[in-house]
Amino acid sequence: MCPVLGHLDGRFESADAEAEHRIAVLYQEFGGPLLRHVRKSTGNDLQWAEDVVQETIVRAWRNSARLQWEPSLIWAWLLTVARRIVIDGRRRRSARPQEVEPPEVDMMSVPDGSERALSAMVVADALRSLSEEHREVIEQTYLRDRTISEAAEILGIPPGTVKSRLYYGIRALRELLRDKGVAG
Amino acid sequence: MHDEVAAYVLGVLDEDDHEAFERHLDTCERCQAELVALAELPDQLDELRHASSTSDDDPPMSMSH
């Protein structure tokens, strides 16, 4: 039985058998890889990661036309949907007082800690190689969980300029990391 | 619209722009191809969060040399 169905508490009571089948197939096909990916961005918080995967699968089911896409595009889209859900969750969490210590301490002591530190160094080096304009928009948006308009206000530049610098900055970063054999 | 693909991949578009871009993505093959190319890059940037200081007050990474 697909685990997502049990968790949704009858949300799909009215859905027909075909819809249930499709969501089960989605979960089977993408659930595992997605969970492994999402866990990395929830700091190994498994419960949070499982919630994110469920929400992602539900959104995919609601946008079933996109499931006609090539598998590589479906995967890219699912990763992006999941990331957005994680970021929204992180923004909500940081808006209220911390209930527990952030998990970063544990992250540094897990067995792959040195491997992680190494790839973090490679990424940090690549980021430093970018122009100041490109680097600062990446830092002021993604790395601080800020939206385009929030970053635009802080940087004192129009939102369109933030988007455009992000585009060229991210492409440049990808080229740098690909040259170093890190990016796919 | 095309250059919003980077902000979309990073999940930092404001809500209205995010929804508009999702609709754009349905028909834009160029943005679809760029989404595939960029989709895993944010995971690499996440390495910096994990490697950063444990204090919430500090920036995600230090750019000082």
gemmi code that builds the backbone of each chain (N, CA, C; Angstrom):
import gemmi

chains = {
    "A": [
        ("MET", (0.850, -1.204, 0.000), (0.000, 0.000, 0.000), (0.875, 1.239, 0.000)),
        ("CYS", (0.470, 2.220, -0.727), (1.248, 3.440, -0.804), (1.145, 4.229, 0.503)),
        ("PRO", (2.277, 4.549, 1.120), (2.222, 5.218, 2.422), (1.528, 6.582, 2.383)),
        ("VAL", (1.581, 7.240, 1.245), (1.007, 8.590, 1.205), (-0.503, 8.543, 1.418)),
        ("LEU", (-1.156, 7.491, 0.963), (-2.607, 7.422, 1.063), (-3.055, 7.332, 2.516)),
        ("GLY", (-2.317, 6.574, 3.302), (-2.658, 6.424, 4.706), (-2.570, 7.733, 5.462)),
        ("HIS", (-1.620, 8.585, 5.037), (-1.374, 9.832, 5.766), (-2.356, 10.928, 5.414)),
        ("LEU", (-3.050, 10.775, 4.331), (-3.828, 11.905, 3.856), (-5.234, 11.977, 4.449)),
        ("ASP", (-5.534, 11.036, 5.335), (-6.769, 11.100, 6.116), (-8.015, 11.371, 5.280)),
        ("GLY", (-8.200, 10.594, 4.272), (-9.435, 10.704, 3.504), (-9.536, 11.926, 2.621)),
        ("ARG", (-8.398, 12.601, 2.420), (-8.424, 13.781, 1.566), (-8.857, 13.398, 0.154)),
        ("PHE", (-8.652, 12.121, -0.179), (-8.973, 11.680, -1.534), (-10.191, 10.775, -1.555)),
        ("GLU", (-11.050, 10.927, -0.524), (-12.244, 10.097, -0.430), (-13.042, 10.104, -1.732)),
        ("SER", (-13.160, 11.294, -2.336), (-13.986, 11.415, -3.528), (-13.209, 11.037, -4.792)),
        ("ALA", (-11.909, 10.907, -4.672), (-11.108, 10.574, -5.854), (-11.415, 9.151, -6.303)),
        ("ASP", (-11.406, 8.968, -7.597), (-11.710, 7.628, -8.088), (-10.473, 6.731, -8.026)),
        ("ALA", (-10.689, 5.470, -8.348), (-9.610, 4.490, -8.216), (-8.423, 4.833, -9.109)),
        ("GLU", (-8.703, 5.422, -10.253), (-7.613, 5.746, -11.176), (-6.702, 6.831, -10.589)),
        ("ALA", (-7.324, 7.815, -9.955), (-6.541, 8.875, -9.327), (-5.663, 8.296, -8.220)),
        ("GLU", (-6.236, 7.412, -7.423), (-5.473, 6.771, -6.354), (-4.313, 5.973, -6.919)),
        ("HIS", (-4.605, 5.313, -8.037), (-3.564, 4.530, -8.679), (-2.430, 5.431, -9.150)),
        ("ARG", (-2.793, 6.563, -9.747), (-1.768, 7.466, -10.281), (-0.887, 8.054, -9.185)),
        ("ILE", (-1.512, 8.382, -8.065), (-0.714, 8.960, -6.980), (0.193, 7.891, -6.368)),
        ("ALA", (-0.301, 6.645, -6.352), (0.525, 5.542, -5.842), (1.728, 5.310, -6.752)),
        ("VAL", (1.489, 5.385, -8.058), (2.579, 5.204, -9.028), (3.613, 6.321, -8.886)),
        ("LEU", (3.098, 7.542, -8.730), (3.984, 8.696, -8.534), (4.884, 8.488, -7.322)),
        ("TYR", (4.239, 8.042, -6.255), (4.983, 7.836, -5.015), (6.043, 6.745, -5.179)),
        ("GLN", (5.642, 5.662, -5.858), (6.593, 4.561, -6.079), (7.773, 5.005, -6.919)),
        ("GLU", (7.463, 5.801, -7.937), (8.488, 6.175, -8.897), (9.453, 7.220, -8.349)),
        ("PHE", (8.891, 8.207, -7.640), (9.712, 9.348, -7.229), (9.882, 9.497, -5.717)),
        ("GLY", (9.035, 8.816, -4.948), (9.022, 9.023, -3.492), (10.378, 8.805, -2.830)),
        ("GLY", (11.001, 7.661, -3.135), (12.275, 7.309, -2.492), (13.392, 8.289, -2.826)),
        ("PRO", (13.680, 8.483, -4.132), (14.745, 9.431, -4.503), (14.477, 10.847, -3.969)),
        ("LEU", (13.199, 11.239, -4.000), (12.850, 12.584, -3.535), (13.114, 12.710, -2.036)),
        ("LEU", (12.760, 11.683, -1.288), (12.975, 11.717, 0.167), (14.468, 11.831, 0.492)),
        ("ARG", (15.290, 11.072, -0.255), (16.744, 11.145, -0.008), (17.263, 12.551, -0.280)),
        ("HIS", (16.733, 13.155, -1.334), (17.158, 14.510, -1.677), (16.713, 15.526, -0.636)),
        ("VAL", (15.424, 15.427, -0.264), (14.839, 16.426, 0.633), (15.469, 16.354, 2.020)),
        ("ARG", (15.823, 15.138, 2.454), (16.438, 14.990, 3.783), (17.674, 15.841, 3.941)),
        ("LYS", (18.407, 15.989, 2.824), (19.624, 16.806, 2.899), (19.283, 18.253, 3.224)),
        ("SER", (18.158, 18.731, 2.667), (17.847, 20.146, 2.903), (17.013, 20.378, 4.163)),
        ("THR", (16.546, 19.302, 4.804), (15.862, 19.502, 6.085), (16.811, 19.203, 7.245)),
        ("GLY", (18.117, 19.133, 6.939), (19.090, 18.846, 7.993), (18.815, 17.498, 8.638)),
        ("ASN", (18.471, 16.513, 7.790), (18.206, 15.143, 8.240), (16.959, 14.985, 9.101)),
        ("ASP", (16.097, 15.997, 9.145), (14.830, 15.897, 9.871), (13.881, 15.037, 9.029)),
        ("LEU", (13.764, 13.756, 9.414), (13.033, 12.800, 8.579), (11.536, 13.109, 8.516)),
        ("GLN", (10.945, 13.461, 9.654), (9.504, 13.736, 9.675), (9.170, 14.917, 8.757)),
        ("TRP", (9.965, 15.962, 8.871), (9.764, 17.137, 8.025), (9.939, 16.748, 6.551)),
        ("ALA", (10.993, 15.962, 6.265), (11.263, 15.543, 4.883), (10.096, 14.725, 4.318)),
        ("GLU", (9.534, 13.837, 5.139), (8.399, 13.021, 4.674), (7.187, 13.894, 4.371)),
        ("ASP", (6.952, 14.898, 5.222), (5.831, 15.823, 4.979), (6.026, 16.579, 3.661)),
        ("VAL", (7.282, 16.993, 3.411), (7.595, 17.740, 2.186), (7.355, 16.856, 0.954)),
        ("VAL", (7.788, 15.606, 1.037), (7.606, 14.687, -0.095), (6.115, 14.466, -0.351)),
        ("GLN", (5.347, 14.278, 0.703), (3.899, 14.086, 0.530), (3.252, 15.277, -0.151)),
        ("GLU", (3.605, 16.466, 0.338), (3.036, 17.683, -0.246), (3.439, 17.825, -1.719)),
        ("THR", (4.695, 17.458, -2.017), (5.190, 17.535, -3.399), (4.409, 16.585, -4.305)),
        ("ILE", (4.194, 15.368, -3.817), (3.463, 14.365, -4.610), (2.017, 14.817, -4.839)),
        ("VAL", (1.418, 15.406, -3.815), (0.040, 15.899, -3.962), (-0.014, 17.006, -5.016)),
        ("ARG", (0.959, 17.915, -4.980), (0.982, 18.983, -5.987), (1.193, 18.421, -7.389)),
        ("ALA", (2.032, 17.403, -7.495), (2.262, 16.779, -8.800), (0.969, 16.145, -9.303)),
        ("TRP", (0.246, 15.536, -8.382), (-1.021, 14.886, -8.748), (-2.032, 15.924, -9.228)),
        ("ARG", (-2.019, 17.098, -8.578), (-2.937, 18.176, -8.978), (-2.544, 18.782, -10.328)),
        ("ASN", (-1.272, 18.655, -10.698), (-0.793, 19.199, -11.983), (-0.462, 18.060, -12.930)),
        ("SER", (-1.410, 17.154, -13.067), (-1.083, 15.897, -13.736), (-0.674, 16.078, -15.197)),
        ("ALA", (-1.036, 17.224, -15.823), (-0.619, 17.447, -17.215), (0.902, 17.454, -17.313)),
        ("ARG", (1.553, 17.940, -16.254), (3.028, 18.008, -16.277), (3.664, 16.625, -16.208)),
        ("LEU", (2.875, 15.658, -15.793), (3.435, 14.311, -15.688), (3.577, 13.652, -17.062)),
        ("GLN", (3.146, 14.370, -18.105), (3.386, 13.888, -19.475), (4.785, 14.290, -19.945)),
        ("TRP", (5.459, 15.121, -19.175), (6.795, 15.580, -19.549), (7.793, 14.425, -19.571)),
        ("GLU", (8.961, 14.718, -20.131), (10.091, 13.780, -20.065), (10.433, 13.522, -18.596)),
        ("PRO", (10.866, 12.302, -18.265), (11.198, 12.007, -16.859), (12.221, 12.973, -16.249)),
        ("SER", (13.221, 13.400, -17.046), (14.235, 14.299, -16.485), (13.625, 15.653, -16.113)),
        ("LEU", (12.635, 16.075, -16.880), (11.963, 17.344, -16.581), (11.011, 17.190, -15.398)),
        ("ILE", (10.317, 16.071, -15.321), (9.452, 15.820, -14.157), (10.288, 15.849, -12.883)),
        ("TRP", (11.435, 15.168, -12.940), (12.315, 15.101, -11.765), (12.792, 16.499, -11.371)),
        ("ALA", (13.222, 17.284, -12.351), (13.705, 18.647, -12.085), (12.592, 19.493, -11.465)),
        ("TRP", (11.384, 19.314, -11.997), (10.249, 20.080, -11.482), (9.913, 19.656, -10.048)),
        ("LEU", (9.897, 18.344, -9.799), (9.597, 17.850, -8.448), (10.621, 18.363, -7.432)),
        ("LEU", (11.906, 18.336, -7.819), (12.946, 18.852, -6.918), (12.682, 20.318, -6.586)),
        ("THR", (12.271, 21.067, -7.607), (12.042, 22.496, -7.427), (10.815, 22.764, -6.555)),
        ("VAL", (9.764, 21.974, -6.784), (8.558, 22.095, -5.956), (8.894, 21.783, -4.496)),
        ("ALA", (9.638, 20.690, -4.291), (10.003, 20.281, -2.930), (10.867, 21.347, -2.255)),
        ("ARG", (11.781, 21.914, -3.025), (12.693, 22.933, -2.456), (11.898, 24.147, -1.976)),
        ("ARG", (10.930, 24.542, -2.800), (10.088, 25.686, -2.443), (9.322, 25.402, -1.138)),
        ("ILE", (8.840, 24.178, -0.995), (8.103, 23.808, 0.223), (9.036, 23.847, 1.441)),
        ("VAL", (10.265, 23.359, 1.257), (11.248, 23.390, 2.351), (11.550, 24.839, 2.752)),
        ("ILE", (11.759, 25.698, 1.738), (12.095, 27.097, 2.020), (10.941, 27.788, 2.746)),
        ("ASP", (9.708, 27.544, 2.281), (8.544, 28.131, 2.961), (8.499, 27.671, 4.419)),
        ("GLY", (8.776, 26.383, 4.633), (8.778, 25.848, 5.997), (9.858, 26.488, 6.851)),
        ("ARG", (11.031, 26.666, 6.247), (12.151, 27.249, 6.991), (11.846, 28.708, 7.347)),
        ("ARG", (11.194, 29.398, 6.416), (10.840, 30.797, 6.680), (9.817, 30.887, 7.812)),
        ("ARG", (8.861, 29.957, 7.811), (7.875, 29.944, 8.900), (8.537, 29.637, 10.234)),
        ("ARG", (9.465, 28.663, 10.199), (10.145, 28.274, 11.438), (10.987, 29.403, 12.004)),
        ("SER", (11.663, 30.125, 11.091), (12.544, 31.178, 11.594), (11.741, 32.402, 12.033)),
        ("ALA", (10.454, 32.454, 11.654), (9.608, 33.577, 12.051), (9.134, 33.433, 13.490)),
        ("ARG", (9.274, 32.229, 14.041), (8.891, 32.058, 15.448), (10.112, 31.584, 16.233)),
        ("PRO", (10.056, 31.742, 17.563), (11.233, 31.395, 18.376), (11.658, 29.945, 18.159)),
        ("GLN", (12.967, 29.716, 18.143), (13.499, 28.363, 17.974), (13.038, 27.468, 19.123)),
        ("GLU", (12.429, 26.327, 18.777), (12.016, 25.394, 19.825), (13.163, 24.473, 20.193)),
        ("VAL", (13.959, 24.146, 19.198), (15.115, 23.278, 19.446), (16.329, 23.903, 18.769)),
        ("GLU", (17.481, 23.451, 19.166), (18.707, 23.923, 18.527), (18.718, 23.494, 17.062)),
        ("PRO", (19.220, 24.338, 16.168), (19.340, 23.901, 14.772), (20.272, 22.695, 14.653)),
        ("PRO", (20.046, 21.848, 13.657), (20.749, 20.567, 13.576), (22.161, 20.626, 13.014)),
        ("GLU", (22.659, 21.811, 12.712), (23.958, 21.894, 12.030), (25.099, 21.221, 12.790)),
        ("VAL", (25.032, 21.246, 14.129), (26.107, 20.650, 14.925), (26.249, 19.165, 14.582)),
        ("ASP", (25.094, 18.490, 14.538), (25.118, 17.069, 14.208), (25.604, 16.834, 12.785)),
        ("MET", (25.193, 17.732, 11.900), (25.557, 17.554, 10.497), (27.061, 17.504, 10.320)),
        ("MET", (27.777, 18.244, 11.158), (29.221, 18.301, 10.988), (29.908, 17.047, 11.517)),
        ("SER", (29.203, 16.280, 12.352), (29.866, 15.132, 12.955), (29.453, 13.805, 12.315)),
        ("VAL", (28.563, 13.862, 11.318), (28.181, 12.616, 10.656), (29.380, 12.083, 9.861)),
        ("PRO", (29.383, 10.784, 9.548), (30.561, 10.175, 8.929), (31.047, 10.864, 7.649)),
        ("ASP", (30.110, 11.422, 6.860), (30.578, 12.026, 5.617), (30.951, 13.500, 5.817)),
        ("GLY", (31.204, 13.892, 7.066), (31.494, 15.284, 7.383), (32.636, 15.874, 6.585)),
        ("SER", (33.720, 15.103, 6.430), (34.877, 15.672, 5.737), (34.595, 15.820, 4.241)),
        ("GLU", (33.829, 14.873, 3.709), (33.452, 14.951, 2.291), (32.595, 16.188, 2.048)),
        ("ARG", (31.657, 16.399, 2.990), (30.797, 17.560, 2.926), (31.601, 18.851, 2.999)),
        ("ALA", (32.537, 18.882, 3.946), (33.345, 20.087, 4.128), (34.127, 20.377, 2.863)),
        ("LEU", (34.613, 19.309, 2.215), (35.390, 19.475, 0.988), (34.519, 20.069, -0.113)),
        ("SER", (33.322, 19.503, -0.306), (32.495, 20.038, -1.384), (32.011, 21.441, -1.036)),
        ("ALA", (31.826, 21.720, 0.254), (31.460, 23.086, 0.650), (32.576, 24.058, 0.272)),
        ("MET", (33.831, 23.612, 0.430), (34.962, 24.471, 0.064), (34.991, 24.745, -1.429)),
        ("VAL", (34.708, 23.678, -2.222), (34.693, 23.837, -3.678), (33.610, 24.841, -4.088)),
        ("VAL", (32.427, 24.717, -3.463), (31.325, 25.617, -3.798), (31.651, 27.044, -3.351)),
        ("ALA", (32.225, 27.170, -2.158), (32.592, 28.502, -1.656), (33.624, 29.156, -2.577)),
        ("ASP", (34.585, 28.365, -3.050), (35.597, 28.878, -3.987), (34.944, 29.366, -5.278)),
        ("ALA", (34.025, 28.553, -5.787), (33.344, 28.911, -7.035), (32.554, 30.208, -6.847)),
        ("LEU", (31.887, 30.319, -5.699), (31.101, 31.522, -5.417), (32.016, 32.753, -5.362)),
        ("ARG", (33.191, 32.584, -4.770), (34.155, 33.692, -4.696), (34.667, 34.109, -6.072)),
        ("SER", (34.664, 33.160, -7.007), (35.160, 33.475, -8.353), (34.175, 34.314, -9.153)),
        ("LEU", (32.925, 34.365, -8.685), (31.926, 35.150, -9.420), (32.175, 36.642, -9.210)),
        ("SER", (31.576, 37.445, -10.089), (31.654, 38.896, -9.890), (30.877, 39.232, -8.613)),
        ("GLU", (31.227, 40.365, -8.012), (30.560, 40.807, -6.783), (29.036, 40.885, -6.978)),
        ("GLU", (28.618, 41.424, -8.130), (27.182, 41.573, -8.394), (26.459, 40.229, -8.428)),
        ("HIS", (27.102, 39.250, -9.051), (26.478, 37.930, -9.136), (26.471, 37.230, -7.782)),
        ("ARG", (27.596, 37.355, -7.075), (27.700, 36.670, -5.781), (26.685, 37.233, -4.786)),
        ("GLU", (26.553, 38.553, -4.754), (25.708, 39.130, -3.706), (24.225, 38.782, -3.901)),
        ("VAL", (23.761, 38.635, -5.139), (22.340, 38.282, -5.290), (22.081, 36.832, -4.871)),
        ("ILE", (23.070, 35.967, -5.084), (22.909, 34.567, -4.632), (22.901, 34.526, -3.098)),
        ("GLU", (23.801, 35.301, -2.495), (23.856, 35.336, -1.022), (22.606, 35.955, -0.409)),
        ("GLN", (22.130, 37.033, -1.038), (21.011, 37.772, -0.441), (19.653, 37.142, -0.734)),
        ("THR", (19.601, 36.177, -1.631), (18.318, 35.508, -1.878), (18.376, 34.105, -1.276)),
        ("TYR", (18.874, 33.170, -2.045), (18.799, 31.758, -1.656), (19.459, 31.455, -0.315)),
        ("LEU", (20.677, 31.952, -0.131), (21.415, 31.571, 1.076), (20.853, 32.201, 2.350)),
        ("ARG", (19.964, 33.177, 2.181), (19.321, 33.769, 3.366), (17.810, 33.557, 3.354)),
        ("ASP", (17.337, 32.659, 2.508), (15.899, 32.371, 2.428), (15.070, 33.636, 2.206)),
        ("ARG", (15.577, 34.518, 1.347), (14.820, 35.734, 1.060), (14.249, 35.669, -0.348)),
        ("THR", (13.083, 36.293, -0.534), (12.502, 36.358, -1.876), (13.197, 37.456, -2.678)),
        ("ILE", (12.898, 37.480, -3.973), (13.449, 38.498, -4.871), (13.144, 39.906, -4.363)),
        ("SER", (11.884, 40.155, -3.977), (11.527, 41.525, -3.586), (12.199, 41.922, -2.278)),
        ("GLU", (12.358, 40.960, -1.359), (13.056, 41.266, -0.099), (14.517, 41.613, -0.365)),
        ("ALA", (15.151, 40.801, -1.227), (16.564, 41.057, -1.547), (16.728, 42.372, -2.301)),
        ("ALA", (15.774, 42.672, -3.198), (15.842, 43.911, -3.975), (15.816, 45.128, -3.059)),
        ("GLU", (14.981, 45.056, -2.032), (14.876, 46.171, -1.107), (16.180, 46.345, -0.322)),
        ("ILE", (16.737, 45.231, 0.131), (17.991, 45.293, 0.901), (19.142, 45.811, 0.039)),
        ("LEU", (19.192, 45.353, -1.215), (20.296, 45.741, -2.088), (20.068, 47.109, -2.736)),
        ("GLY", (18.815, 47.603, -2.673), (18.508, 48.897, -3.276), (18.556, 48.876, -4.799)),
        ("ILE", (18.184, 47.732, -5.389), (18.110, 47.620, -6.854), (16.744, 47.045, -7.234)),
        ("PRO", (16.296, 47.279, -8.478), (14.969, 46.778, -8.871), (14.903, 45.243, -8.871)),
        ("PRO", (13.720, 44.698, -8.557), (13.557, 43.232, -8.552), (13.990, 42.586, -9.874)),
        ("GLY", (13.707, 43.270, -10.988), (14.086, 42.713, -12.293), (15.594, 42.552, -12.417)),
        ("THR", (16.331, 43.478, -11.805), (17.792, 43.395, -11.834), (18.286, 42.215, -10.984)),
        ("VAL", (17.624, 41.985, -9.851), (17.996, 40.836, -9.007), (17.780, 39.543, -9.795)),
        ("LYS", (16.633, 39.434, -10.473), (16.320, 38.216, -11.248), (17.352, 37.992, -12.342)),
        ("SER", (17.667, 39.071, -13.048), (18.587, 38.959, -14.167), (20.009, 38.615, -13.689)),
        ("ARG", (20.452, 39.262, -12.597), (21.791, 38.933, -12.063), (21.835, 37.510, -11.531)),
        ("LEU", (20.724, 37.074, -10.939), (20.660, 35.699, -10.444), (20.816, 34.718, -11.604)),
        ("TYR", (20.136, 35.043, -12.696), (20.180, 34.154, -13.861), (21.619, 33.984, -14.361)),
        ("TYR", (22.294, 35.112, -14.577), (23.664, 35.015, -15.102), (24.628, 34.475, -14.039)),
        ("GLY", (24.386, 34.827, -12.789), (25.240, 34.344, -11.702), (25.134, 32.838, -11.518)),
        ("ILE", (23.911, 32.343, -11.570), (23.688, 30.901, -11.370), (24.256, 30.100, -12.547)),
        ("ARG", (24.101, 30.661, -13.753), (24.676, 29.966, -14.919), (26.200, 29.943, -14.830)),
        ("ALA", (26.791, 31.059, -14.400), (28.250, 31.116, -14.270), (28.717, 30.134, -13.195)),
        ("LEU", (27.963, 30.068, -12.096), (28.322, 29.157, -11.005), (28.265, 27.705, -11.478)),
        ("ARG", (27.252, 27.411, -12.259), (27.112, 26.048, -12.767), (28.300, 25.682, -13.664)),
        ("GLU", (28.719, 26.627, -14.513), (29.874, 26.363, -15.383), (31.122, 26.109, -14.547)),
        ("LEU", (31.334, 26.934, -13.520), (32.508, 26.782, -12.656), (32.509, 25.421, -11.960)),
        ("LEU", (31.334, 25.029, -11.441), (31.257, 23.756, -10.718), (31.376, 22.575, -11.673)),
        ("ARG", (30.905, 22.773, -12.892), (31.014, 21.686, -13.868), (32.483, 21.482, -14.250)),
        ("ASP", (33.201, 22.590, -14.380), (34.635, 22.492, -14.676), (35.381, 21.758, -13.565)),
        ("LYS", (34.889, 21.932, -12.338), (35.533, 21.265, -11.207), (35.002, 19.854, -10.997)),
        ("GLY", (34.085, 19.451, -11.853), (33.568, 18.086, -11.765), (32.586, 17.877, -10.638)),
        ("VAL", (31.984, 18.972, -10.131), (31.023, 18.836, -9.039), (29.600, 18.787, -9.561)),
        ("ALA", (29.279, 19.712, -10.481), (27.904, 19.752, -10.992), (27.720, 18.711, -12.092)),
        ("GLY", (26.469, 18.287, -12.274), (26.163, 17.218, -13.229), (26.177, 17.638, -14.657)),
    ],
    "B": [
        ("MET", (10.834, 37.152, -19.001), (10.324, 35.991, -18.252), (11.346, 34.857, -18.179)),
        ("HIS", (12.087, 34.651, -19.314), (13.013, 33.508, -19.344), (14.042, 33.539, -18.211)),
        ("ASP", (14.529, 34.754, -17.859), (15.591, 34.785, -16.851), (15.083, 34.496, -15.433)),
        ("GLU", (13.760, 34.379, -15.282), (13.238, 34.021, -13.959), (13.470, 32.554, -13.622)),
        ("VAL", (13.961, 31.792, -14.595), (14.145, 30.351, -14.338), (15.115, 30.110, -13.186)),
        ("ALA", (16.140, 30.976, -13.055), (17.108, 30.793, -11.969), (16.448, 31.020, -10.616)),
        ("ALA", (15.690, 32.122, -10.499), (14.999, 32.416, -9.238), (13.966, 31.336, -8.935)),
        ("TYR", (13.352, 30.797, -10.001), (12.372, 29.721, -9.818), (13.041, 28.459, -9.263)),
        ("VAL", (14.166, 28.085, -9.865), (14.893, 26.896, -9.407), (15.321, 27.055, -7.946)),
        ("LEU", (15.727, 28.269, -7.583), (16.174, 28.511, -6.207), (15.006, 28.644, -5.230)),
        ("GLY", (13.785, 28.748, -5.774), (12.610, 28.859, -4.906), (12.462, 30.215, -4.248)),
        ("VAL", (13.005, 31.278, -4.879), (12.977, 32.597, -4.241), (12.049, 33.610, -4.936)),
        ("LEU", (11.311, 33.163, -5.945), (10.357, 34.081, -6.589), (9.233, 34.419, -5.606)),
        ("ASP", (8.754, 35.652, -5.662), (7.587, 36.011, -4.859), (6.377, 35.266, -5.428)),
        ("GLU", (5.379, 35.063, -4.574), (4.272, 34.152, -4.888), (3.635, 34.363, -6.286)),
        ("ASP", (3.292, 35.621, -6.607), (2.648, 35.887, -7.903), (3.559, 35.506, -9.067)),
        ("ASP", (4.834, 35.895, -8.950), (5.804, 35.572, -10.001), (6.004, 34.061, -10.114)),
        ("HIS", (5.990, 33.405, -8.970), (6.180, 31.955, -8.949), (5.065, 31.265, -9.738)),
        ("GLU", (3.829, 31.691, -9.460), (2.690, 31.082, -10.154), (2.716, 31.400, -11.653)),
        ("ALA", (3.069, 32.651, -11.974), (3.142, 33.043, -13.386), (4.231, 32.246, -14.105)),
        ("PHE", (5.357, 32.043, -13.416), (6.433, 31.303, -14.069), (6.052, 29.843, -14.291)),
        ("GLU", (5.329, 29.261, -13.345), (4.895, 27.867, -13.533), (4.033, 27.729, -14.787)),
        ("ARG", (3.189, 28.721, -15.016), (2.362, 28.677, -16.238), (3.235, 28.834, -17.483)),
        ("HIS", (4.204, 29.747, -17.400), (5.133, 29.968, -18.518), (5.900, 28.672, -18.845)),
        ("LEU", (6.280, 27.980, -17.793), (7.074, 26.758, -17.945), (6.335, 25.686, -18.752)),
        ("ASP", (5.008, 25.704, -18.647), (4.213, 24.698, -19.362), (4.434, 24.733, -20.869)),
        ("THR", (4.734, 25.922, -21.391), (4.833, 26.047, -22.843), (6.215, 26.444, -23.343)),
        ("CYS", (7.147, 26.764, -22.435), (8.450, 27.260, -22.872), (9.516, 26.161, -22.815)),
        ("GLU", (9.882, 25.649, -23.977), (10.865, 24.554, -24.010), (12.241, 25.006, -23.562)),
        ("ARG", (12.552, 26.263, -23.851), (13.857, 26.790, -23.438), (13.982, 26.769, -21.907)),
        ("CYS", (12.932, 27.235, -21.227), (12.970, 27.249, -19.761), (12.918, 25.831, -19.189)),
        ("GLN", (12.211, 24.947, -19.873), (12.182, 23.546, -19.423), (13.586, 22.953, -19.449)),
        ("ALA", (14.313, 23.240, -20.549), (15.682, 22.712, -20.674), (16.594, 23.315, -19.600)),
        ("GLU", (16.406, 24.609, -19.328), (17.251, 25.238, -18.301), (16.905, 24.736, -16.898)),
        ("LEU", (15.629, 24.438, -16.699), (15.234, 23.878, -15.400), (15.958, 22.551, -15.156)),
        ("VAL", (15.990, 21.703, -16.190), (16.677, 20.414, -16.059), (18.169, 20.636, -15.766)),
        ("ALA", (18.756, 21.610, -16.474), (20.200, 21.854, -16.322), (20.552, 22.405, -14.940)),
        ("LEU", (19.637, 23.175, -14.354), (19.960, 23.881, -13.099), (19.376, 23.225, -11.847)),
        ("ALA", (18.542, 22.211, -12.028), (17.725, 21.700, -10.912), (18.519, 21.254, -9.689)),
        ("GLU", (19.731, 20.734, -9.893), (20.464, 20.209, -8.731), (21.492, 21.189, -8.182)),
        ("LEU", (21.631, 22.346, -8.852), (22.604, 23.325, -8.379), (22.330, 23.833, -6.957)),
        ("PRO", (21.047, 24.100, -6.608), (20.792, 24.571, -5.241), (21.264, 23.586, -4.170)),
        ("ASP", (21.250, 22.284, -4.498), (21.756, 21.297, -3.529), (23.222, 21.551, -3.223)),
        ("GLN", (23.966, 21.974, -4.256), (25.382, 22.279, -4.045), (25.544, 23.508, -3.139)),
        ("LEU", (24.684, 24.504, -3.373), (24.731, 25.689, -2.508), (24.374, 25.327, -1.066)),
        ("ASP", (23.524, 24.314, -0.904), (23.146, 23.894, 0.451), (24.342, 23.402, 1.258)),
        ("GLU", (25.378, 22.928, 0.561), (26.582, 22.488, 1.267), (27.126, 23.616, 2.140)),
        ("LEU", (26.932, 24.854, 1.668), (27.439, 26.003, 2.416), (26.662, 26.225, 3.710)),
        ("ARG", (25.364, 25.916, 3.676), (24.570, 26.063, 4.900), (25.052, 25.088, 5.952)),
        ("HIS", (25.270, 23.827, 5.533), (25.660, 22.799, 6.496), (27.048, 23.067, 7.047)),
        ("ALA", (27.890, 23.686, 6.222), (29.271, 23.913, 6.636), (29.410, 25.199, 7.446)),
        ("SER", (28.331, 25.991, 7.486), (28.431, 27.295, 8.145), (28.397, 27.152, 9.662)),
        ("SER", (28.596, 28.276, 10.311), (28.594, 28.318, 11.772), (27.251, 27.834, 12.306)),
        ("THR", (27.238, 27.377, 13.559), (26.001, 26.876, 14.148), (25.120, 28.010, 14.655)),
        ("SER", (25.637, 29.229, 14.679), (24.837, 30.346, 15.181), (23.939, 30.903, 14.090)),
        ("ASP", (22.677, 31.170, 14.432), (21.738, 31.747, 13.485), (22.066, 33.200, 13.154)),
        ("ASP", (22.868, 33.826, 14.029), (23.158, 35.238, 13.819), (24.210, 35.457, 12.745)),
        ("ASP", (24.967, 34.415, 12.460), (26.032, 34.565, 11.484), (25.494, 34.436, 10.067)),
        ("PRO", (26.167, 35.058, 9.103), (25.766, 34.869, 7.709), (25.961, 33.406, 7.304)),
        ("PRO", (25.268, 32.952, 6.253), (25.369, 31.559, 5.840), (26.800, 31.129, 5.540)),
        ("MET", (27.612, 32.034, 5.073), (29.004, 31.674, 4.835), (29.847, 32.919, 4.971)),
        ("SER", (31.107, 32.727, 5.227), (31.988, 33.881, 5.339), (32.699, 34.114, 4.022)),
        ("MET", (32.642, 35.324, 3.535), (33.306, 35.614, 2.277), (34.678, 36.234, 2.515)),
        ("SER", (35.057, 36.363, 3.794), (36.355, 36.987, 4.072), (37.491, 36.058, 3.684)),
        ("HIS", (38.601, 36.633, 3.286), (39.715, 35.815, 2.853), (40.741, 35.654, 3.956)),
    ],
}
model = gemmi.Model(1)
for chain_id, residues in chains.items():
    chain = gemmi.Chain(chain_id)
    for i, (resn, *xyz) in enumerate(residues, 1):
        res = gemmi.Residue()
        res.name, res.seqid = resn, gemmi.SeqId(i, " ")
        for name, pos in zip(("N", "CA", "C"), xyz):
            atom = gemmi.Atom()
            atom.name, atom.element = name, gemmi.Element(name[0])
            atom.pos, atom.b_iso = gemmi.Position(*pos), 0.0
            res.add_atom(atom)
        chain.add_residue(res)
    model.add_chain(chain)
structure = gemmi.Structure()
structure.add_model(model)
structure.setup_entities()
